[in-house]
Amino acid sequence: MSTFPTNTTVPNAVIDRLQRPLRSLRVSVIDRCDLRCRYCMPEEHYAWLPKDDLLGADEIEQAVSAFAESGVDRVRITGGEPLLRARLEEIVERIAHVSSISDLAMTTNGMQLAQRAADLRRAGLRRVTISLDSLNRARLEHLTRRDALDSVLRGIDAAISVFDTVKINTVVMRDFNDDELVDLIEYGKSLGAEIRFIEYMDVGGATNWSQDQVVDRREILTRLEEHYGPIATDGAQGAAPAARFRLQDGTRFGIIASVSQPFCGACDRSRLTADGLWYLCLYAGQGHDLRTQLRAGVDRQILVDYIHSTWEERSDRGAEVRLETPARSALFQIDDLREDPHREMHTRGG
């Protein structure tokens, strides 16, 4: 279990019951995606959020501004696939203009990024993380149910040319892509992009997740050391989801070990869904409705006070609880997901 040190480094930040500050906000702008990855949303059809329920650009800006007054200084735009959201550049520009937001990033599958990267950069986006789970065309098509490789690689190339930082996320699954670890490191090295390996998580019930499919952090490091030799840690992990490592030639990579080594003790992030539900933890059973307040035109201070009071009661440590769960299986079963689309990982913003 994690320890929860008293926060002494974040001025004016609201603190939860386990002494964790509110610093990072993931803003989902859409629940839909143009891929059907088996670890995320493997079915072709879902109960999508009603279009009229999605927060507009002005509502997203109002929400982010209220969170910024509560200590948030890092925002990541997510989905679904955010590049499917209409007027995304306007949303980016509005968030970028919130003065206390010092870091604005986006996670994308890269399918449409080649056409949009330059406009997003002009709007104020500086960092992107792109999903790439295999360099093998047939494997990626099997995973995503789409012929995706060329589009994703073009998106990565475009991102490298315009953004300050590009990271590439790979969900590692046993007997699927766990033999590509070195290939992916070398691909990232050739571009100057940092690879981040992610343990296969158990959030979505439709994915048929099992513990046997997880390749954990220890095994990933062992396999890489067999090829590269000794690997060093690269600084303290802190509140970042990825622990960073360094090869002997200086190449850096990350591992997000939320299954085998949860980082709840330093978690300072929460999630705002595309329709305005605020989740304090990826594993939370219920979200907090901000859309109703935004559309009712409540005073800014009322919204800020609500964010403060809600975060101050937060004691979530969902990934650690899951680790302690005997006979662990997927978090929700498929019938539960159909009854409530907010239980889907892609709806919560991953």
C-alpha positions in Angstrom: 0.0 0.0 0.0 1.1 3.5 -0.7 2.0 6.1 1.9 0.4 9.5 1.7 2.9 12.2 2.6 1.5 15.6 3.7 1.5 18.1 0.9 3.9 21.0 1.5 4.8 22.0 -2.1 1.7 23.2 -3.8 0.6 26.7 -2.8 -3.2 27.3 -2.7 -4.0 23.7 -3.8 -7.0 22.0 -2.4 -6.0 18.8 -0.5 -8.0 15.5 -0.2 -8.3 13.3 2.9 -5.1 11.5 2.0 -3.2 14.7 1.6 -3.1 14.6 -2.2 -3.4 18.0 -4.0 -5.7 18.6 -7.0 -3.3 19.4 -9.8 -4.1 17.5 -13.0 -7.4 17.3 -14.9 -8.2 15.0 -17.8 -10.9 16.6 -20.0 -12.7 14.2 -22.3 -14.3 16.0 -25.3 -16.1 13.0 -26.9 -16.8 9.4 -26.0 -16.7 8.1 -29.6 -13.7 6.6 -31.4 -12.8 5.6 -34.9 -11.0 2.4 -33.7 -12.2 -0.6 -31.8 -9.2 -1.7 -29.8 -9.9 -4.8 -27.8 -8.4 -3.5 -24.6 -10.7 -0.4 -24.6 -13.9 -0.6 -26.7 -13.9 -3.9 -28.7 -17.6 -3.9 -29.7 -18.8 -2.1 -32.9 -21.8 -0.4 -31.3 -22.2 1.3 -28.0 -24.7 3.5 -26.1 -23.2 6.9 -27.0 -23.7 10.0 -24.9 -26.5 12.2 -26.4 -24.9 14.9 -28.5 -26.9 17.7 -26.7 -25.4 16.5 -23.4 -21.8 17.2 -24.5 -20.2 20.3 -22.9 -19.7 23.1 -25.4 -16.5 25.0 -25.8 -17.6 27.8 -23.5 -18.7 25.3 -20.8 -15.4 23.4 -21.0 -13.5 26.7 -20.6 -15.7 27.7 -17.6 -15.1 24.3 -16.0 -11.3 24.4 -16.6 -11.1 28.0 -15.2 -12.9 26.8 -12.0 -10.5 23.9 -11.6 -7.6 26.2 -12.2 -8.8 28.3 -9.3 -8.7 25.1 -7.3 -5.0 24.4 -8.0 -5.1 22.6 -11.4 -2.3 23.6 -13.6 -2.1 20.6 -16.0 -4.8 19.6 -18.4 -4.9 16.7 -20.8 -7.5 16.5 -23.6 -8.8 12.9 -24.1 -11.7 10.9 -25.5 -12.9 8.6 -26.9 -10.8 10.0 -29.8 -10.6 13.7 -29.3 -9.9 14.4 -33.0 -13.5 13.4 -33.7 -14.8 16.3 -31.7 -16.1 19.2 -33.8 -14.4 22.6 -33.1 -11.6 20.9 -31.2 -9.1 23.7 -32.1 -11.4 26.2 -30.4 -11.6 24.1 -27.3 -7.8 23.9 -27.2 -7.5 27.6 -27.7 -9.9 28.4 -24.9 -8.1 26.1 -22.5 -4.7 27.4 -23.5 -5.9 30.9 -22.6 -6.6 30.0 -19.0 -3.6 31.8 -17.5 -2.7 29.4 -14.7 -2.7 26.3 -17.0 1.0 25.7 -17.5 0.8 22.3 -19.3 -1.8 21.4 -22.0 -1.5 18.0 -23.7 -3.6 15.6 -25.7 -3.9 11.8 -26.0 -4.9 10.6 -29.4 -4.9 7.4 -31.5 -3.2 9.5 -34.3 -5.6 8.5 -37.1 -6.4 12.0 -38.1 -3.4 13.8 -36.6 -1.5 14.3 -39.8 -4.2 16.7 -41.1 -4.8 18.5 -37.8 -1.4 18.8 -36.0 -0.4 22.2 -37.4 -3.8 23.7 -36.5 -3.7 22.3 -33.0 -0.3 23.7 -32.5 -1.4 27.1 -33.5 -4.4 26.8 -31.2 -2.0 26.3 -28.2 -1.4 22.6 -27.9 2.2 21.8 -27.1 2.4 18.1 -26.2 0.8 14.9 -27.6 0.7 11.3 -26.6 -0.1 8.9 -29.4 -1.3 5.3 -29.1 0.7 2.7 -31.1 0.3 -0.9 -29.9 2.2 -2.7 -32.7 4.5 -1.9 -35.6 3.1 -5.0 -37.3 0.2 -4.1 -39.7 -1.7 -7.3 -39.3 -1.5 -7.3 -35.6 -2.6 -3.7 -35.3 -5.5 -4.4 -37.6 -6.5 -7.4 -35.5 -6.4 -5.2 -32.4 -8.2 -2.1 -33.7 -10.4 -3.8 -36.3 -9.2 -1.2 -38.8 -6.3 -0.9 -41.2 -4.7 1.8 -39.0 -0.9 1.5 -39.2 -0.2 3.9 -42.1 -2.5 6.6 -40.7 -1.0 6.4 -37.2 2.6 6.5 -38.4 1.7 9.6 -40.6 0.2 11.2 -37.5 3.3 10.5 -35.5 5.5 12.0 -38.2 3.4 15.1 -38.3 3.4 15.4 -34.5 7.2 15.1 -34.4 7.4 18.1 -36.8 5.3 20.5 -34.9 5.0 19.6 -31.1 7.4 20.2 -28.4 7.1 16.7 -26.9 5.7 13.5 -28.4 5.2 10.3 -26.4 4.0 7.0 -27.7 1.8 4.7 -25.6 1.8 1.0 -26.0 -0.5 -1.3 -24.0 1.5 -4.5 -23.6 -0.5 -7.7 -23.8 0.9 -11.2 -23.4 1.1 -13.3 -26.5 0.0 -10.3 -28.6 2.7 -7.6 -28.8 5.0 -8.5 -25.9 7.7 -9.5 -28.4 7.9 -6.0 -29.8 9.3 -4.2 -26.8 12.8 -3.7 -28.3 11.3 -2.8 -31.8 9.2 -0.1 -30.2 12.1 1.3 -28.2 14.2 1.5 -31.4 11.3 3.1 -33.3 10.9 5.8 -30.6 14.6 6.3 -30.6 14.7 6.9 -34.3 12.1 9.7 -33.9 13.2 11.2 -30.7 9.9 10.2 -29.1 9.6 8.6 -25.7 7.9 5.2 -25.6 5.7 4.4 -22.6 4.7 0.8 -21.9 1.3 0.4 -20.2 0.3 -2.7 -18.2 -3.0 -4.0 -19.6 -5.7 -2.6 -17.2 -8.9 -4.2 -16.1 -11.3 -1.3 -16.3 -13.6 -2.2 -19.2 -15.7 -5.4 -18.9 -16.3 -5.8 -22.6 -12.5 -6.4 -23.1 -12.5 -9.9 -21.5 -9.5 -8.8 -19.4 -7.6 -11.4 -17.4 -4.6 -11.3 -15.2 -2.8 -13.8 -17.4 -2.7 -11.2 -20.2 -0.8 -8.7 -18.0 2.9 -8.2 -18.7 4.0 -6.4 -15.6 6.7 -3.8 -15.0 9.2 -6.2 -13.6 8.9 -8.5 -16.7 9.1 -5.6 -19.1 12.3 -4.4 -17.5 13.8 -7.9 -17.4 13.1 -8.4 -21.1 14.6 -5.1 -22.1 17.7 -5.7 -19.9 18.2 -9.0 -21.7 18.7 -7.0 -24.9 20.2 -3.6 -23.7 21.9 -4.5 -20.4 21.4 -2.7 -17.1 18.7 -0.1 -17.0 18.7 2.8 -14.6 15.7 4.6 -13.0 15.4 8.2 -14.3 14.3 10.4 -11.4 11.5 10.0 -8.9 8.0 9.2 -10.3 6.2 11.7 -8.1 2.6 12.3 -9.3 3.3 11.2 -12.9 1.6 8.0 -14.0 4.8 6.6 -15.6 7.9 5.6 -13.9 10.8 6.6 -16.2 13.9 4.6 -17.0 17.1 5.2 -19.0 19.1 2.9 -21.2 22.9 3.0 -21.2 22.9 5.1 -24.3 20.7 7.7 -22.6 17.4 6.7 -24.3 14.5 7.3 -21.9 11.3 5.3 -21.7 8.4 4.9 -19.2 6.3 2.2 -17.7 2.8 2.8 -16.4 2.3 0.0 -13.9 -1.2 0.7 -12.6 -2.0 -3.0 -12.3 1.1 -4.4 -10.5 2.4 -1.2 -8.7 -0.4 1.3 -8.3 0.5 4.9 -7.7 -2.6 6.0 -5.8 -0.5 7.6 -3.1 0.6 10.4 -5.3 -2.4 10.6 -7.6 -3.4 14.2 -8.1 -5.6 13.8 -11.2 -9.3 13.6 -11.9 -11.5 13.2 -15.0 -14.2 15.3 -16.5 -16.4 13.4 -19.0 -17.6 14.9 -22.3 -21.0 15.4 -20.7 -19.8 17.0 -17.6 -19.5 14.3 -14.9 -16.4 14.7 -12.7 -14.8 11.4 -11.6 -12.3 11.6 -8.7 -10.8 8.2 -9.7 -10.8 6.1 -12.8 -12.4 3.3 -10.7 -15.0 5.4 -9.0 -18.6 4.1 -9.0 -20.2 7.5 -9.5 -19.3 10.9 -11.0 -20.2 14.4 -9.8 -22.5 16.4 -12.0 -20.9 19.7 -13.1 -23.0 20.1 -16.3 -26.1 21.0 -14.4 -24.3 23.7 -12.5 -22.6 25.0 -15.7 -25.9 25.2 -17.6 -27.8 26.8 -14.7 -25.3 29.6 -14.8 -24.2 29.3 -11.2 -21.7 31.9 -9.9 -18.1 31.0 -10.5 -17.4 30.9 -6.8 -20.2 28.4 -6.2 -18.6 26.0 -8.7 -15.1 26.6 -7.2 -16.5 25.9 -3.7 -18.2 22.7 -4.9 -14.9 21.5 -6.4 -13.1 22.3 -3.2 -15.5 20.6 -0.9 -15.8 17.5 -3.1 -12.1 17.0 -3.5 -11.5 17.6 0.3 -13.7 14.5 0.9 -11.8 12.4 -1.6 -10.3 9.2 -0.3 -10.2 7.1 -3.5 -7.4 4.6 -4.0 -9.1 2.5 -6.6 -6.1 0.8 -8.2 -4.7 -0.3 -4.8 -8.1 -1.7 -3.8 -8.2 -3.6 -7.1 -4.7 -5.0 -6.4 -5.9 -6.3 -3.1 -9.0 -8.0 -4.6 -8.8 -11.8 -4.7 -9.7 -13.5 -8.0 -9.5 -10.2 -9.8 -11.5 -9.9 -13.0 -12.7 -7.0 -15.2 -14.2 -4.1 -13.2 -17.6 -4.1 -14.8 -19.4 -6.9 -16.8 -20.8 -6.1 -20.2 -24.5 -5.9 -19.1 -23.5 -3.3 -16.5 -21.7 -1.3 -19.2 -24.8 -1.3 -21.5 -27.0 0.0 -18.6 -24.6 2.9 -17.8 -22.2 4.1 -20.5 -20.3 6.2 -17.9 -18.8 2.9 -16.7 -16.9 2.6 -19.9 -13.2 3.6 -19.7 -13.4 5.4 -23.0 -16.3 7.5 -21.6 -14.3 8.4 -18.5 -11.3 9.6 -20.6 -8.9 6.7 -19.8 
